[in-house]
Amino acid sequence: MPNNKFDVIVIGAGPAGYPCAIRLGQLKKKVLIIEEKELGGLCLNWGCIPTKALLYAAEMTDQFEKAKRMGFRVENQGVDLATLRNWKDGVLKRLRLGIDHQFRKNNVQLASGRARVVSEKRVEVISETKMEIFEADNIVIATGTEVSPLPGFDFDGKYVIHTGHALAMTDIPASLLVIGAGATGLEMATIYSRLGSKVTVVEMMDQILPGMDTELCAALHKIIQKNGVEIHVKSTVNGYRIEKGKVKAVVRGNRAETAGIFDRILVTVGRRPVTRIFQDDSIKFDDKGYIAADPCGRTGNPGIFSIGDVAGPPLLAHKATFQGVRCAETIAGMTHSEKIPAVPSCVFTLPSLASVGLTENEALTRGIEIKIGRFPYRVSGKALTMGESEGMVKIIADDKDRILGVHILGKESSSLIGEGVIAVDRGLTAGEIASAIHPHPTLSETLMEAAENLLKKSIHIGN
């Protein structure tokens, strides 16, 4: 096979593309992966990983307070921002090196540059020094999404910024206005609030984290506000102007307008798929610009696949990785069910919120007769020993006790939700969760206890 001819070309080395390429390499395919920026894509470099690294660091402020309550003489004397930034960047570098190592180990060839699909089997790659043409029987599009400016809020990197700017951590603004109370907005609000900013969050919908469980979102809303972040729902920011090195913005709610002075505005809403790599109209897009594909990544064009965020919501790294591996195996001739598995969502606020399956409102809207089991963290022995009493596990089941949804607000919810994913995906019942012996004392017991509460047999709380 010529050096420029491959079995598969993967465009984009993010959480969809790089697992796809590695799995193809494992399956003995000759693979080329093309990346214009950094290995790992948005998630590793400007999203999931740096955000969680900084959230873990920000959580240290809570640990200082807990330590004092437990009798330790610990004082929070502030943060050295350069050291924190270097630590975060070190984590990213180590993970990028890990991806590169896996490429080499599995004979995946990497091309750095900007890709353009010139036909159904040919891709052009332009770098700073040259232009090359590569050919393949299959092309996988894993180009992800990019920031889409909010009308009236063009990014200048100084007064109006996006998440990439915020994660660079050049300074800690005294005051920060965050537009959007989705996962990204609340996580960035948590980081900067813990590090010393006075943070205001504005959300146009009627709750934070629109689409997630209303009851737990209301509880999280109260916790976040109690910790010093001001939140306005059913509100918008109607423009801004720069005055004496500050940003003056007006927050408009249902009943009133409030003017505020901020050092910076962080816009966390608005992303669009990256699809400008196509020379012609051979690819079909949906009405929002995503490259529509089936659960195995197949588009309407034989030999062209679409995976990850560019294939459409939910825009989640773990969903993208699942799609990448399944797509690779499909190309290699393996067969898979067309069933779309349960996809969890995690929001890494303090405390965190994790969810999978139907919410209470979604189940009721569908006309499903439901049962609900709850268990509060304040009754968990393990949670109390950790000083983490805020939160709750909530399980939604149908009238036959089959689990439809699991929602967890509290410490380690993002790890605990794995049991909920299996329960929803495999159609387990509350009885099957309740009858499984969970180790004591652990946070995992909270799921067992919530299942017992649903069955009206809880030992530690009223039924």
Order of alpha helices (4+ residues) and beta strands (2+ residues): beta-alpha-beta-alpha-alpha-alpha-beta-beta-beta-beta-beta-beta-alpha-beta-alpha-beta-alpha-beta-beta-beta-beta-beta-beta-beta-alpha-beta-beta-alpha-beta-alpha-beta-beta-alpha-alpha-alpha
